[in-house]
Amino acid sequence: MNIALIIAGGTGHRMGQEIPKQFLNVYDKPVIIYTLEGFQRHQEIDAIEVVCLEGWSEMLRAYSKQFNIDKLRWVTPSGETAQESIRNGVFALREVCGPEDIVVIHDGIRPMVEDFVLTDVLVKCRQYGNAVTSLPYNEQIFVTEDGASTLRYIPRDTLRRVSTPQAYRYEKLLWAYERAFSEGIGIQASTYANTLMTDLGERLYFAAGSDKNIKLTTRDDFELFKTYMKMEKDGWLK
């Protein structure tokens, strides 16, 4: 079984909005629904769990019913941090998942996950036990010690920028979050499942990525998302 674990626990403070980013409407549809539709339409995803911000679960269920997201099976309360939210989602699947089942973790505010990205992350996870969406890094990276100058750069062919979706076999994912929270490993601020795994000594494997798989963090990101959506609507133009 392949389960999508969608993290939608953010409050959206950086956007300066009263409504969490994942529930903001774009062309009369909430961002979270665009995200869920990517997993709803993919034939290899069997069920969806959403880790949702407190007070918004009923709204999520109502939107999911309105937009025919019938793979949504579970809504789990979020935590104070991204890692706590992922942990809550992983632990809630204890009575559902077998050791070899695959859990695909994805940000609820990445609404443009493409089929080929999701397919490849599942293929790589079946092959290696985990898979992390990635892209080459195309800019030059220099290291600074004083904040004002540099003597050293990092060859960009040794770098990858990673995001979600990320896929893990459930047995390993459950082990990782149980150990991480019991021992305080890899759960500091700004960490995620992939960094936690590497902090625990696990090797990660890269899967295909896409530049369209943007994370909606700022107003500019929303404008870019709207542009992508309009491009798709106008796709018949030559």
Disulfide bonds with the S-S distance in Angstrom:
none
